[in-house]
Amino acid sequence: KQLPRKRDALKVAIGSVVDLLDTNGRIIRYTIVESIEANPSDGRISIKSPLGRNLLGKQMQEFVEWSVGQRTNRLQLIAIT
């Protein structure tokens, strides 16, 4: 498994670890992985999940939104490692 190069850490890609800020001020950390490795309860989300798809290619300080039924979730991307 290849780690992202330093300059690639500026945008979210497979293998990125992201810190997201929710509307309550909580920080959530996820690792972006292939579907087969996904385990949301362990902080690993699939690139094919609604959140994973919306995170790909995002940069720091951008907002990510996705809907679950009638509810829209909104998180701010505050760190990529």
N, C-alpha and C positions, 0 to 999 in steps of 0.2 A: 504494500500500500504506500503510495507516494504522498508525502506531505505537501501542502501548498507552498509555493515559493513565497518569499517575503512580500514581493510586490503584489502577488495574487491575493494577499490577505485584505486588500482594499475592497474586494468584492466577494460576496458570498458564493461559494462553490462546494462541490462534494468534499467532505472532510473538514470544512470550516466549523469552528466552534463560535457560536454567536451568543451575545448577551442582549436580551430584549427587555425593554422597560414597559410594564403594563400601565393602564390608566390609574391604578392604585399606588404606583411608585415602586412596585416590586420588580426585582430583576430575575429574569428566567434565563437559564443557560441551556442551549441545545447544541448538539452536534448533528450536522447534516450528513446523512448516509444513504447508501443504496437501500432499496426497499427490503431486501433480504436481511439487512442488519438492523432495521428499525425496531425500536422499543421505546415508545414515548415515555413510559413510566421510569425509564432509565436515562432519559434525556437525549435519546437518539431518534431523530425524526427523518422520515423518508423524503427524498427529493420529489416523490410523487404525491405526497400529502398536500392538502390545500396550503398549509403554512410553508412547507418546504418549497413548493412551486413558486410561491410569492416571494420567498427570500432569495432565490437564486438570482445572482447578478446585482443585488442591492448593495448599497454603500452605507457607511456609517451615517447616522442621524436620519436616514430615510425611514418612513413609516411603512408598515406592512399591514394590509387589511385583508380579511377573508371572512366569509359568512358561514354561519352554522344555523340552518333554519332561518328564523326571523332575526337572529342576533348577528351583528357585525362585530368582529374582534379587531382591535387595533393595538399594535405594538410598535415601539420605536426601537430601531436597531442602534445600539449604543457601542458595541464592540464586536470585532471580528478577529479571531486568532486562528 
